[in-house]
Amino acid sequence: MYKENRKEVGTARGKIKLIESLLEGQIGMSEGLADRLLLCTTYGACTQNCPCGVRFDKIILGARAEAVRKKGLSPIKKPLLLL
């Protein structure tokens, strides 16, 4: 994603920093943050290539679950999950 938009939020490190700031209460859940969390495809390349072994896939999925708990699902996604 970084190659496409050239912004730190396009990297695993950038998203982890945003999630950390959210969990520490420095920022709140917003539509913009939710959109950034959705930029991750959970393909797993970040996890596979991380020299420190950080399980970014688990972090992003946990953050998305927290976003749903705090903000709920969008009206578009609700019917899809009820199938």
mmCIF file of the N, C-alpha and C atoms, coordinates in Angstrom:
data_MODEL
# 
_entry.id   MODEL 
# 
loop_
_atom_site.group_PDB 
_atom_site.id 
_atom_site.type_symbol 
_atom_site.label_atom_id 
_atom_site.label_alt_id 
_atom_site.label_comp_id 
_atom_site.label_asym_id 
_atom_site.label_entity_id 
_atom_site.label_seq_id 
_atom_site.pdbx_PDB_ins_code 
_atom_site.Cartn_x 
_atom_site.Cartn_y 
_atom_site.Cartn_z 
_atom_site.occupancy 
_atom_site.B_iso_or_equiv 
_atom_site.pdbx_formal_charge 
_atom_site.auth_seq_id 
_atom_site.auth_comp_id 
_atom_site.auth_asym_id 
_atom_site.auth_atom_id 
_atom_site.pdbx_PDB_model_num 
ATOM 1   N N  . MET A 1 1  ? 0.820   -1.195  0.000  1.00 0.00 ? 1  MET A N  1 
ATOM 2   C CA . MET A 1 1  ? 0.000   0.000   0.000  1.00 0.00 ? 1  MET A CA 1 
ATOM 3   C C  . MET A 1 1  ? 0.864   1.260   0.000  1.00 0.00 ? 1  MET A C  1 
ATOM 4   N N  . TYR A 1 2  ? 2.018   1.202   0.667  1.00 0.00 ? 2  TYR A N  1 
ATOM 5   C CA . TYR A 1 2  ? 2.879   2.384   0.724  1.00 0.00 ? 2  TYR A CA 1 
ATOM 6   C C  . TYR A 1 2  ? 3.316   2.802   -0.677 1.00 0.00 ? 2  TYR A C  1 
ATOM 7   N N  . LYS A 1 3  ? 3.588   1.844   -1.530 1.00 0.00 ? 3  LYS A N  1 
ATOM 8   C CA . LYS A 1 3  ? 4.016   2.169   -2.891 1.00 0.00 ? 3  LYS A CA 1 
ATOM 9   C C  . LYS A 1 3  ? 2.948   2.950   -3.644 1.00 0.00 ? 3  LYS A C  1 
ATOM 10  N N  . GLU A 1 4  ? 1.689   2.719   -3.293 1.00 0.00 ? 4  GLU A N  1 
ATOM 11  C CA . GLU A 1 4  ? 0.591   3.402   -3.961 1.00 0.00 ? 4  GLU A CA 1 
ATOM 12  C C  . GLU A 1 4  ? 0.374   4.821   -3.456 1.00 0.00 ? 4  GLU A C  1 
ATOM 13  N N  . ASN A 1 5  ? 0.372   5.010   -2.128 1.00 0.00 ? 5  ASN A N  1 
ATOM 14  C CA . ASN A 1 5  ? 0.001   6.337   -1.612 1.00 0.00 ? 5  ASN A CA 1 
ATOM 15  C C  . ASN A 1 5  ? 1.134   7.108   -0.948 1.00 0.00 ? 5  ASN A C  1 
ATOM 16  N N  . ARG A 1 6  ? 2.275   6.468   -0.740 1.00 0.00 ? 6  ARG A N  1 
ATOM 17  C CA . ARG A 1 6  ? 3.467   7.128   -0.173 1.00 0.00 ? 6  ARG A CA 1 
ATOM 18  C C  . ARG A 1 6  ? 3.200   7.801   1.169  1.00 0.00 ? 6  ARG A C  1 
ATOM 19  N N  . LYS A 1 7  ? 2.350   7.189   1.983  1.00 0.00 ? 7  LYS A N  1 
ATOM 20  C CA . LYS A 1 7  ? 2.060   7.713   3.311  1.00 0.00 ? 7  LYS A CA 1 
ATOM 21  C C  . LYS A 1 7  ? 2.359   6.631   4.337  1.00 0.00 ? 7  LYS A C  1 
ATOM 22  N N  . GLU A 1 8  ? 2.806   7.043   5.505  1.00 0.00 ? 8  GLU A N  1 
ATOM 23  C CA . GLU A 1 8  ? 3.164   6.105   6.563  1.00 0.00 ? 8  GLU A CA 1 
ATOM 24  C C  . GLU A 1 8  ? 1.996   5.213   6.962  1.00 0.00 ? 8  GLU A C  1 
ATOM 25  N N  . VAL A 1 9  ? 0.765   5.724   6.860  1.00 0.00 ? 9  VAL A N  1 
ATOM 26  C CA . VAL A 1 9  ? -0.393  4.896   7.212  1.00 0.00 ? 9  VAL A CA 1 
ATOM 27  C C  . VAL A 1 9  ? -0.571  3.752   6.227  1.00 0.00 ? 9  VAL A C  1 
ATOM 28  N N  . GLY A 1 10 ? 0.163   3.780   5.127  1.00 0.00 ? 10 GLY A N  1 
ATOM 29  C CA . GLY A 1 10 ? 0.126   2.691   4.168  1.00 0.00 ? 10 GLY A CA 1 
ATOM 30  C C  . GLY A 1 10 ? 1.051   1.548   4.532  1.00 0.00 ? 10 GLY A C  1 
ATOM 31  N N  . THR A 1 11 ? 1.753   1.677   5.645  1.00 0.00 ? 11 THR A N  1 
ATOM 32  C CA . THR A 1 11 ? 2.666   0.618   6.081  1.00 0.00 ? 11 THR A CA 1 
ATOM 33  C C  . THR A 1 11 ? 2.106   -0.054  7.332  1.00 0.00 ? 11 THR A C  1 
ATOM 34  N N  . ALA A 1 12 ? 2.584   -1.251  7.572  1.00 0.00 ? 12 ALA A N  1 
ATOM 35  C CA . ALA A 1 12 ? 2.172   -1.949  8.792  1.00 0.00 ? 12 ALA A CA 1 
ATOM 36  C C  . ALA A 1 12 ? 2.572   -1.133  10.016 1.00 0.00 ? 12 ALA A C  1 
ATOM 37  N N  . ARG A 1 13 ? 3.765   -0.589  10.009 1.00 0.00 ? 13 ARG A N  1 
ATOM 38  C CA . ARG A 1 13 ? 4.241   0.214   11.150 1.00 0.00 ? 13 ARG A CA 1 
ATOM 39  C C  . ARG A 1 13 ? 3.334   1.410   11.394 1.00 0.00 ? 13 ARG A C  1 
ATOM 40  N N  . GLY A 1 14 ? 2.887   2.070   10.337 1.00 0.00 ? 14 GLY A N  1 
ATOM 41  C CA . GLY A 1 14 ? 2.004   3.216   10.474 1.00 0.00 ? 14 GLY A CA 1 
ATOM 42  C C  . GLY A 1 14 ? 0.650   2.840   11.047 1.00 0.00 ? 14 GLY A C  1 
ATOM 43  N N  . LYS A 1 15 ? 0.120   1.718   10.584 1.00 0.00 ? 15 LYS A N  1 
ATOM 44  C CA . LYS A 1 15 ? -1.180  1.272   11.106 1.00 0.00 ? 15 LYS A CA 1 
ATOM 45  C C  . LYS A 1 15 ? -1.064  0.833   12.565 1.00 0.00 ? 15 LYS A C  1 
ATOM 46  N N  . ILE A 1 16 ? 0.041   0.186   12.908 1.00 0.00 ? 16 ILE A N  1 
ATOM 47  C CA . ILE A 1 16 ? 0.251   -0.214  14.305 1.00 0.00 ? 16 ILE A CA 1 
ATOM 48  C C  . ILE A 1 16 ? 0.315   1.015   15.201 1.00 0.00 ? 16 ILE A C  1 
ATOM 49  N N  . LYS A 1 17 ? 0.961   2.068   14.756 1.00 0.00 ? 17 LYS A N  1 
ATOM 50  C CA . LYS A 1 17 ? 1.036   3.307   15.540 1.00 0.00 ? 17 LYS A CA 1 
ATOM 51  C C  . LYS A 1 17 ? -0.359  3.905   15.728 1.00 0.00 ? 17 LYS A C  1 
ATOM 52  N N  . LEU A 1 18 ? -1.170  3.900   14.681 1.00 0.00 ? 18 LEU A N  1 
ATOM 53  C CA . LEU A 1 18 ? -2.537  4.404   14.810 1.00 0.00 ? 18 LEU A CA 1 
ATOM 54  C C  . LEU A 1 18 ? -3.336  3.570   15.806 1.00 0.00 ? 18 LEU A C  1 
ATOM 55  N N  . ILE A 1 19 ? -3.205  2.251   15.726 1.00 0.00 ? 19 ILE A N  1 
ATOM 56  C CA . ILE A 1 19 ? -3.927  1.360   16.637 1.00 0.00 ? 19 ILE A CA 1 
ATOM 57  C C  . ILE A 1 19 ? -3.454  1.582   18.066 1.00 0.00 ? 19 ILE A C  1 
ATOM 58  N N  . GLU A 1 20 ? -2.149  1.737   18.249 1.00 0.00 ? 20 GLU A N  1 
ATOM 59  C CA . GLU A 1 20 ? -1.594  2.000   19.577 1.00 0.00 ? 20 GLU A CA 1 
ATOM 60  C C  . GLU A 1 20 ? -2.161  3.310   20.140 1.00 0.00 ? 20 GLU A C  1 
ATOM 61  N N  . SER A 1 21 ? -2.218  4.345   19.313 1.00 0.00 ? 21 SER A N  1 
ATOM 62  C CA . SER A 1 21 ? -2.760  5.637   19.752 1.00 0.00 ? 21 SER A CA 1 
ATOM 63  C C  . SER A 1 21 ? -4.234  5.513   20.122 1.00 0.00 ? 21 SER A C  1 
ATOM 64  N N  . LEU A 1 22 ? -4.965  4.699   19.378 1.00 0.00 ? 22 LEU A N  1 
ATOM 65  C CA . LEU A 1 22 ? -6.372  4.466   19.678 1.00 0.00 ? 22 LEU A CA 1 
ATOM 66  C C  . LEU A 1 22 ? -6.516  3.768   21.030 1.00 0.00 ? 22 LEU A C  1 
ATOM 67  N N  . LEU A 1 23 ? -5.751  2.714   21.245 1.00 0.00 ? 23 LEU A N  1 
ATOM 68  C CA . LEU A 1 23 ? -5.854  1.950   22.488 1.00 0.00 ? 23 LEU A CA 1 
ATOM 69  C C  . LEU A 1 23 ? -5.426  2.760   23.707 1.00 0.00 ? 23 LEU A C  1 
ATOM 70  N N  . GLU A 1 24 ? -4.495  3.683   23.521 1.00 0.00 ? 24 GLU A N  1 
ATOM 71  C CA . GLU A 1 24 ? -4.030  4.524   24.624 1.00 0.00 ? 24 GLU A CA 1 
ATOM 72  C C  . GLU A 1 24 ? -4.932  5.739   24.841 1.00 0.00 ? 24 GLU A C  1 
ATOM 73  N N  . GLY A 1 25 ? -5.967  5.884   24.019 1.00 0.00 ? 25 GLY A N  1 
ATOM 74  C CA . GLY A 1 25 ? -6.898  6.985   24.183 1.00 0.00 ? 25 GLY A CA 1 
ATOM 75  C C  . GLY A 1 25 ? -6.405  8.312   23.637 1.00 0.00 ? 25 GLY A C  1 
ATOM 76  N N  . GLN A 1 26 ? -5.306  8.299   22.884 1.00 0.00 ? 26 GLN A N  1 
ATOM 77  C CA . GLN A 1 26 ? -4.782  9.537   22.314 1.00 0.00 ? 26 GLN A CA 1 
ATOM 78  C C  . GLN A 1 26 ? -5.623  10.021  21.139 1.00 0.00 ? 26 GLN A C  1 
ATOM 79  N N  . ILE A 1 27 ? -6.267  9.072   20.443 1.00 0.00 ? 27 ILE A N  1 
ATOM 80  C CA . ILE A 1 27 ? -7.165  9.408   19.349 1.00 0.00 ? 27 ILE A CA 1 
ATOM 81  C C  . ILE A 1 27 ? -8.430  8.581   19.519 1.00 0.00 ? 27 ILE A C  1 
ATOM 82  N N  . GLY A 1 28 ? -9.487  8.999   18.869 1.00 0.00 ? 28 GLY A N  1 
ATOM 83  C CA . GLY A 1 28 ? -10.735 8.258   18.928 1.00 0.00 ? 28 GLY A CA 1 
ATOM 84  C C  . GLY A 1 28 ? -10.997 7.545   17.614 1.00 0.00 ? 28 GLY A C  1 
ATOM 85  N N  . MET A 1 29 ? -11.925 6.614   17.644 1.00 0.00 ? 29 MET A N  1 
ATOM 86  C CA . MET A 1 29 ? -12.310 5.916   16.427 1.00 0.00 ? 29 MET A CA 1 
ATOM 87  C C  . MET A 1 29 ? -13.081 6.885   15.553 1.00 0.00 ? 29 MET A C  1 
ATOM 88  N N  . SER A 1 30 ? -12.676 6.989   14.326 1.00 0.00 ? 30 SER A N  1 
ATOM 89  C CA . SER A 1 30 ? -13.321 7.886   13.375 1.00 0.00 ? 30 SER A CA 1 
ATOM 90  C C  . SER A 1 30 ? -13.506 7.148   12.059 1.00 0.00 ? 30 SER A C  1 
ATOM 91  N N  . GLU A 1 31 ? -14.257 7.749   11.174 1.00 0.00 ? 31 GLU A N  1 
ATOM 92  C CA . GLU A 1 31 ? -14.432 7.166   9.845  1.00 0.00 ? 31 GLU A CA 1 
ATOM 93  C C  . GLU A 1 31 ? -13.092 7.080   9.122  1.00 0.00 ? 31 GLU A C  1 
ATOM 94  N N  . GLY A 1 32 ? -12.255 8.103   9.280  1.00 0.00 ? 32 GLY A N  1 
ATOM 95  C CA . GLY A 1 32 ? -10.943 8.103   8.635  1.00 0.00 ? 32 GLY A CA 1 
ATOM 96  C C  . GLY A 1 32 ? -10.058 6.971   9.134  1.00 0.00 ? 32 GLY A C  1 
ATOM 97  N N  . LEU A 1 33 ? -10.072 6.744   10.442 1.00 0.00 ? 33 LEU A N  1 
ATOM 98  C CA . LEU A 1 33 ? -9.269  5.659   11.003 1.00 0.00 ? 33 LEU A CA 1 
ATOM 99  C C  . LEU A 1 33 ? -9.811  4.317   10.535 1.00 0.00 ? 33 LEU A C  1 
ATOM 100 N N  . ALA A 1 34 ? -11.120 4.164   10.538 1.00 0.00 ? 34 ALA A N  1 
ATOM 101 C CA . ALA A 1 34 ? -11.722 2.917   10.054 1.00 0.00 ? 34 ALA A CA 1 
ATOM 102 C C  . ALA A 1 34 ? -11.340 2.672   8.599  1.00 0.00 ? 34 ALA A C  1 
ATOM 103 N N  . ASP A 1 35 ? -11.361 3.718   7.792  1.00 0.00 ? 35 ASP A N  1 
ATOM 104 C CA . ASP A 1 35 ? -10.963 3.581   6.389  1.00 0.00 ? 35 ASP A CA 1 
ATOM 105 C C  . ASP A 1 35 ? -9.510  3.129   6.273  1.00 0.00 ? 35 ASP A C  1 
ATOM 106 N N  . ARG A 1 36 ? -8.646  3.673   7.115  1.00 0.00 ? 36 ARG A N  1 
ATOM 107 C CA . ARG A 1 36 ? -7.236  3.278   7.078  1.00 0.00 ? 36 ARG A CA 1 
ATOM 108 C C  . ARG A 1 36 ? -7.050  1.819   7.479  1.00 0.00 ? 36 ARG A C  1 
ATOM 109 N N  . LEU A 1 37 ? -7.841  1.374   8.457  1.00 0.00 ? 37 LEU A N  1 
ATOM 110 C CA . LEU A 1 37 ? -7.758  -0.029  8.865  1.00 0.00 ? 37 LEU A CA 1 
ATOM 111 C C  . LEU A 1 37 ? -8.224  -0.950  7.745  1.00 0.00 ? 37 LEU A C  1 
ATOM 112 N N  . LEU A 1 38 ? -9.127  -0.458  6.930  1.00 0.00 ? 38 LEU A N  1 
ATOM 113 C CA . LEU A 1 38 ? -9.617  -1.271  5.816  1.00 0.00 ? 38 LEU A CA 1 
ATOM 114 C C  . LEU A 1 38 ? -8.653  -1.300  4.643  1.00 0.00 ? 38 LEU A C  1 
ATOM 115 N N  . LEU A 1 39 ? -7.639  -0.431  4.652  1.00 0.00 ? 39 LEU A N  1 
ATOM 116 C CA . LEU A 1 39 ? -6.642  -0.463  3.580  1.00 0.00 ? 39 LEU A CA 1 
ATOM 117 C C  . LEU A 1 39 ? -5.843  -1.770  3.592  1.00 0.00 ? 39 LEU A C  1 
ATOM 118 N N  . CYS A 1 40 ? -5.776  -2.405  4.738  1.00 0.00 ? 40 CYS A N  1 
ATOM 119 C CA . CYS A 1 40 ? -5.058  -3.672  4.846  1.00 0.00 ? 40 CYS A CA 1 
ATOM 120 C C  . CYS A 1 40 ? -5.917  -4.779  4.264  1.00 0.00 ? 40 CYS A C  1 
ATOM 121 N N  . THR A 1 41 ? -5.349  -5.558  3.375  1.00 0.00 ? 41 THR A N  1 
ATOM 122 C CA . THR A 1 41 ? -6.082  -6.659  2.757  1.00 0.00 ? 41 THR A CA 1 
ATOM 123 C C  . THR A 1 41 ? -5.975  -7.946  3.574  1.00 0.00 ? 41 THR A C  1 
ATOM 124 N N  . THR A 1 42 ? -5.208  -7.937  4.651  1.00 0.00 ? 42 THR A N  1 
ATOM 125 C CA . THR A 1 42 ? -4.900  -9.110  5.492  1.00 0.00 ? 42 THR A CA 1 
ATOM 126 C C  . THR A 1 42 ? -4.318  -10.256 4.666  1.00 0.00 ? 42 THR A C  1 
ATOM 127 N N  . TYR A 1 43 ? -3.625  -9.907  3.618  1.00 0.00 ? 43 TYR A N  1 
ATOM 128 C CA . TYR A 1 43 ? -2.958  -10.874 2.751  1.00 0.00 ? 43 TYR A CA 1 
ATOM 129 C C  . TYR A 1 43 ? -1.869  -11.636 3.495  1.00 0.00 ? 43 TYR A C  1 
ATOM 130 N N  . GLY A 1 44 ? -1.216  -10.972 4.434  1.00 0.00 ? 44 GLY A N  1 
ATOM 131 C CA . GLY A 1 44 ? -0.208  -11.619 5.268  1.00 0.00 ? 44 GLY A CA 1 
ATOM 132 C C  . GLY A 1 44 ? 1.225   -11.339 4.885  1.00 0.00 ? 44 GLY A C  1 
ATOM 133 N N  . ALA A 1 45 ? 1.448   -10.554 3.845  1.00 0.00 ? 45 ALA A N  1 
ATOM 134 C CA . ALA A 1 45 ? 2.816   -10.266 3.419  1.00 0.00 ? 45 ALA A CA 1 
ATOM 135 C C  . ALA A 1 45 ? 3.597   -9.522  4.501  1.00 0.00 ? 45 ALA A C  1 
ATOM 136 N N  . CYS A 1 46 ? 2.944   -8.605  5.208  1.00 0.00 ? 46 CYS A N  1 
ATOM 137 C CA . CYS A 1 46 ? 3.631   -7.856  6.270  1.00 0.00 ? 46 CYS A CA 1 
ATOM 138 C C  . CYS A 1 46 ? 4.111   -8.808  7.361  1.00 0.00 ? 46 CYS A C  1 
ATOM 139 N N  . THR A 1 47 ? 3.238   -9.730  7.745  1.00 0.00 ? 47 THR A N  1 
ATOM 140 C CA . THR A 1 47 ? 3.588   -10.690 8.793  1.00 0.00 ? 47 THR A CA 1 
ATOM 141 C C  . THR A 1 47 ? 4.725   -11.591 8.334  1.00 0.00 ? 47 THR A C  1 
ATOM 142 N N  . GLN A 1 48 ? 4.659   -12.056 7.104  1.00 0.00 ? 48 GLN A N  1 
ATOM 143 C CA . GLN A 1 48 ? 5.697   -12.941 6.572  1.00 0.00 ? 48 GLN A CA 1 
ATOM 144 C C  . GLN A 1 48 ? 7.043   -12.241 6.440  1.00 0.00 ? 48 GLN A C  1 
ATOM 145 N N  . ASN A 1 49 ? 7.024   -10.959 6.134  1.00 0.00 ? 49 ASN A N  1 
ATOM 146 C CA . ASN A 1 49 ? 8.266   -10.224 5.890  1.00 0.00 ? 49 ASN A CA 1 
ATOM 147 C C  . ASN A 1 49 ? 8.800   -9.478  7.101  1.00 0.00 ? 49 ASN A C  1 
ATOM 148 N N  . CYS A 1 50 ? 8.093   -9.513  8.218  1.00 0.00 ? 50 CYS A N  1 
ATOM 149 C CA . CYS A 1 50 ? 8.523   -8.768  9.396  1.00 0.00 ? 50 CYS A CA 1 
ATOM 150 C C  . CYS A 1 50 ? 9.731   -9.456  10.041 1.00 0.00 ? 50 CYS A C  1 
ATOM 151 N N  . PRO A 1 51 ? 10.859  -8.745  10.134 1.00 0.00 ? 51 PRO A N  1 
ATOM 152 C CA . PRO A 1 51 ? 12.050  -9.356  10.733 1.00 0.00 ? 51 PRO A CA 1 
ATOM 153 C C  . PRO A 1 51 ? 11.897  -9.611  12.234 1.00 0.00 ? 51 PRO A C  1 
ATOM 154 N N  . CYS A 1 52 ? 10.941  -8.955  12.877 1.00 0.00 ? 52 CYS A N  1 
ATOM 155 C CA . CYS A 1 52 ? 10.728  -9.128  14.320 1.00 0.00 ? 52 CYS A CA 1 
ATOM 156 C C  . CYS A 1 52 ? 9.633   -10.141 14.633 1.00 0.00 ? 52 CYS A C  1 
ATOM 157 N N  . GLY A 1 53 ? 8.954   -10.641 13.607 1.00 0.00 ? 53 GLY A N  1 
ATOM 158 C CA . GLY A 1 53 ? 7.909   -11.626 13.815 1.00 0.00 ? 53 GLY A CA 1 
ATOM 159 C C  . GLY A 1 53 ? 6.597   -11.059 14.334 1.00 0.00 ? 53 GLY A C  1 
ATOM 160 N N  . VAL A 1 54 ? 6.364   -9.768  14.117 1.00 0.00 ? 54 VAL A N  1 
ATOM 161 C CA . VAL A 1 54 ? 5.119   -9.142  14.574 1.00 0.00 ? 54 VAL A CA 1 
ATOM 162 C C  . VAL A 1 54 ? 3.961   -9.720  13.770 1.00 0.00 ? 54 VAL A C  1 
ATOM 163 N N  . ARG A 1 55 ? 2.937   -10.172 14.459 1.00 0.00 ? 55 ARG A N  1 
ATOM 164 C CA . ARG A 1 55 ? 1.745   -10.746 13.812 1.00 0.00 ? 55 ARG A CA 1 
ATOM 165 C C  . ARG A 1 55 ? 0.776   -9.622  13.479 1.00 0.00 ? 55 ARG A C  1 
ATOM 166 N N  . PHE A 1 56 ? 1.088   -8.882  12.443 1.00 0.00 ? 56 PHE A N  1 
ATOM 167 C CA . PHE A 1 56 ? 0.284   -7.739  12.060 1.00 0.00 ? 56 PHE A CA 1 
ATOM 168 C C  . PHE A 1 56 ? -1.131  -8.156  11.689 1.00 0.00 ? 56 PHE A C  1 
ATOM 169 N N  . ASP A 1 57 ? -1.285  -9.330  11.104 1.00 0.00 ? 57 ASP A N  1 
ATOM 170 C CA . ASP A 1 57 ? -2.621  -9.778  10.728 1.00 0.00 ? 57 ASP A CA 1 
ATOM 171 C C  . ASP A 1 57 ? -3.534  -9.874  11.952 1.00 0.00 ? 57 ASP A C  1 
ATOM 172 N N  . LYS A 1 58 ? -3.007  -10.355 13.062 1.00 0.00 ? 58 LYS A N  1 
ATOM 173 C CA . LYS A 1 58 ? -3.801  -10.457 14.298 1.00 0.00 ? 58 LYS A CA 1 
ATOM 174 C C  . LYS A 1 58 ? -4.118  -9.068  14.846 1.00 0.00 ? 58 LYS A C  1 
ATOM 175 N N  . ILE A 1 59 ? -3.155  -8.159  14.757 1.00 0.00 ? 59 ILE A N  1 
ATOM 176 C CA . ILE A 1 59 ? -3.345  -6.794  15.252 1.00 0.00 ? 59 ILE A CA 1 
ATOM 177 C C  . ILE A 1 59 ? -4.447  -6.093  14.461 1.00 0.00 ? 59 ILE A C  1 
ATOM 178 N N  . ILE A 1 60 ? -4.393  -6.173  13.140 1.00 0.00 ? 60 ILE A N  1 
ATOM 179 C CA . ILE A 1 60 ? -5.372  -5.459  12.318 1.00 0.00 ? 60 ILE A CA 1 
ATOM 180 C C  . ILE A 1 60 ? -6.769  -6.058  12.487 1.00 0.00 ? 60 ILE A C  1 
ATOM 181 N N  . LEU A 1 61 ? -6.864  -7.378  12.588 1.00 0.00 ? 61 LEU A N  1 
ATOM 182 C CA . LEU A 1 61 ? -8.179  -7.994  12.784 1.00 0.00 ? 61 LEU A CA 1 
ATOM 183 C C  . LEU A 1 61 ? -8.761  -7.630  14.150 1.00 0.00 ? 61 LEU A C  1 
ATOM 184 N N  . GLY A 1 62 ? -7.919  -7.552  15.166 1.00 0.00 ? 62 GLY A N  1 
ATOM 185 C CA . GLY A 1 62 ? -8.375  -7.127  16.486 1.00 0.00 ? 62 GLY A CA 1 
ATOM 186 C C  . GLY A 1 62 ? -8.836  -5.684  16.477 1.00 0.00 ? 62 GLY A C  1 
ATOM 187 N N  . ALA A 1 63 ? -8.114  -4.831  15.773 1.00 0.00 ? 63 ALA A N  1 
ATOM 188 C CA . ALA A 1 63 ? -8.498  -3.416  15.685 1.00 0.00 ? 63 ALA A CA 1 
ATOM 189 C C  . ALA A 1 63 ? -9.816  -3.261  14.935 1.00 0.00 ? 63 ALA A C  1 
ATOM 190 N N  . ARG A 1 64 ? -10.008 -4.055  13.896 1.00 0.00 ? 64 ARG A N  1 
ATOM 191 C CA . ARG A 1 64 ? -11.272 -3.992  13.160 1.00 0.00 ? 64 ARG A CA 1 
ATOM 192 C C  . ARG A 1 64 ? -12.435 -4.449  14.041 1.00 0.00 ? 64 ARG A C  1 
ATOM 193 N N  . ALA A 1 65 ? -12.214 -5.489  14.836 1.00 0.00 ? 65 ALA A N  1 
ATOM 194 C CA . ALA A 1 65 ? -13.256 -5.959  15.749 1.00 0.00 ? 65 ALA A CA 1 
ATOM 195 C C  . ALA A 1 65 ? -13.604 -4.871  16.759 1.00 0.00 ? 65 ALA A C  1 
ATOM 196 N N  . GLU A 1 66 ? -12.596 -4.167  17.253 1.00 0.00 ? 66 GLU A N  1 
ATOM 197 C CA . GLU A 1 66 ? -12.827 -3.069  18.198 1.00 0.00 ? 66 GLU A CA 1 
ATOM 198 C C  . GLU A 1 66 ? -13.605 -1.937  17.528 1.00 0.00 ? 66 GLU A C  1 
ATOM 199 N N  . ALA A 1 67 ? -13.297 -1.658  16.279 1.00 0.00 ? 67 ALA A N  1 
ATOM 200 C CA . ALA A 1 67 ? -14.017 -0.615  15.544 1.00 0.00 ? 67 ALA A CA 1 
ATOM 201 C C  . ALA A 1 67 ? -15.491 -0.974  15.420 1.00 0.00 ? 67 ALA A C  1 
ATOM 202 N N  . VAL A 1 68 ? -15.780 -2.240  15.153 1.00 0.00 ? 68 VAL A N  1 
ATOM 203 C CA . VAL A 1 68 ? -17.173 -2.673  15.048 1.00 0.00 ? 68 VAL A CA 1 
ATOM 204 C C  . VAL A 1 68 ? -17.863 -2.560  16.401 1.00 0.00 ? 68 VAL A C  1 
ATOM 205 N N  . ARG A 1 69 ? -17.160 -2.920  17.480 1.00 0.00 ? 69 ARG A N  1 
ATOM 206 C CA . ARG A 1 69 ? -17.747 -2.791  18.818 1.00 0.00 ? 69 ARG A CA 1 
ATOM 207 C C  . ARG A 1 69 ? -18.071 -1.339  19.143 1.00 0.00 ? 69 ARG A C  1 
ATOM 208 N N  . LYS A 1 70 ? -17.192 -0.432  18.747 1.00 0.00 ? 70 LYS A N  1 
ATOM 209 C CA . LYS A 1 70 ? -17.386 0.979   19.090 1.00 0.00 ? 70 LYS A CA 1 
ATOM 210 C C  . LYS A 1 70 ? -18.341 1.703   18.149 1.00 0.00 ? 70 LYS A C  1 
ATOM 211 N N  . LYS A 1 71 ? -18.271 1.405   16.866 1.00 0.00 ? 71 LYS A N  1 
ATOM 212 C CA . LYS A 1 71 ? -19.034 2.160   15.876 1.00 0.00 ? 71 LYS A CA 1 
ATOM 213 C C  . LYS A 1 71 ? -20.153 1.366   15.227 1.00 0.00 ? 71 LYS A C  1 
ATOM 214 N N  . GLY A 1 72 ? -20.143 0.045   15.362 1.00 0.00 ? 72 GLY A N  1 
ATOM 215 C CA . GLY A 1 72 ? -21.134 -0.784  14.674 1.00 0.00 ? 72 GLY A CA 1 
ATOM 216 C C  . GLY A 1 72 ? -20.744 -0.984  13.218 1.00 0.00 ? 72 GLY A C  1 
ATOM 217 N N  . LEU A 1 73 ? -21.534 -1.777  12.539 1.00 0.00 ? 73 LEU A N  1 
ATOM 218 C CA . LEU A 1 73 ? -21.292 -2.033  11.123 1.00 0.00 ? 73 LEU A CA 1 
ATOM 219 C C  . LEU A 1 73 ? -21.987 -0.998  10.263 1.00 0.00 ? 73 LEU A C  1 
ATOM 220 N N  . SER A 1 74 ? -21.433 -0.771  9.090  1.00 0.00 ? 74 SER A N  1 
ATOM 221 C CA . SER A 1 74 ? -22.087 0.137   8.156  1.00 0.00 ? 74 SER A CA 1 
ATOM 222 C C  . SER A 1 74 ? -23.365 -0.524  7.655  1.00 0.00 ? 74 SER A C  1 
ATOM 223 N N  . PRO A 1 75 ? -24.350 0.264   7.267  1.00 0.00 ? 75 PRO A N  1 
ATOM 224 C CA . PRO A 1 75 ? -25.607 -0.303  6.754  1.00 0.00 ? 75 PRO A CA 1 
ATOM 225 C C  . PRO A 1 75 ? -25.395 -1.206  5.543  1.00 0.00 ? 75 PRO A C  1 
ATOM 226 N N  . ILE A 1 76 ? -24.354 -0.973  4.799  1.00 0.00 ? 76 ILE A N  1 
ATOM 227 C CA . ILE A 1 76 ? -24.063 -1.791  3.615  1.00 0.00 ? 76 ILE A CA 1 
ATOM 228 C C  . ILE A 1 76 ? -23.579 -3.182  4.020  1.00 0.00 ? 76 ILE A C  1 
ATOM 229 N N  . LYS A 1 77 ? -22.777 -3.269  5.070  1.00 0.00 ? 77 LYS A N  1 
ATOM 230 C CA . LYS A 1 77 ? -22.199 -4.548  5.460  1.00 0.00 ? 77 LYS A CA 1 
ATOM 231 C C  . LYS A 1 77 ? -23.147 -5.408  6.300  1.00 0.00 ? 77 LYS A C  1 
ATOM 232 N N  . LYS A 1 78 ? -24.071 -4.812  6.996  1.00 0.00 ? 78 LYS A N  1 
ATOM 233 C CA . LYS A 1 78 ? -24.975 -5.588  7.869  1.00 0.00 ? 78 LYS A CA 1 
ATOM 234 C C  . LYS A 1 78 ? -25.703 -6.711  7.119  1.00 0.00 ? 78 LYS A C  1 
ATOM 235 N N  . PRO A 1 79 ? -26.369 -6.423  5.998  1.00 0.00 ? 79 PRO A N  1 
ATOM 236 C CA . PRO A 1 79 ? -27.073 -7.509  5.296  1.00 0.00 ? 79 PRO A CA 1 
ATOM 237 C C  . PRO A 1 79 ? -26.143 -8.617  4.821  1.00 0.00 ? 79 PRO A C  1 
ATOM 238 N N  . LEU A 1 80 ? -24.931 -8.275  4.453  1.00 0.00 ? 80 LEU A N  1 
ATOM 239 C CA . LEU A 1 80 ? -23.977 -9.272  3.953  1.00 0.00 ? 80 LEU A CA 1 
ATOM 240 C C  . LEU A 1 80 ? -23.591 -10.263 5.033  1.00 0.00 ? 80 LEU A C  1 
ATOM 241 N N  . LEU A 1 81 ? -23.479 -9.794  6.258  1.00 0.00 ? 81 LEU A N  1 
ATOM 242 C CA . LEU A 1 81 ? -23.075 -10.664 7.354  1.00 0.00 ? 81 LEU A CA 1 
ATOM 243 C C  . LEU A 1 81 ? -24.237 -11.474 7.917  1.00 0.00 ? 81 LEU A C  1 
ATOM 244 N N  . LEU A 1 82 ? -25.453 -11.109 7.573  1.00 0.00 ? 82 LEU A N  1 
ATOM 245 C CA . LEU A 1 82 ? -26.628 -11.836 8.068  1.00 0.00 ? 82 LEU A CA 1 
ATOM 246 C C  . LEU A 1 82 ? -27.013 -13.000 7.156  1.00 0.00 ? 82 LEU A C  1 
ATOM 247 N N  . LEU A 1 83 ? -26.336 -13.146 6.027  1.00 0.00 ? 83 LEU A N  1 
ATOM 248 C CA . LEU A 1 83 ? -26.653 -14.244 5.093  1.00 0.00 ? 83 LEU A CA 1 
ATOM 249 C C  . LEU A 1 83 ? -26.280 -15.588 5.670  1.00 0.00 ? 83 LEU A C  1 
# 
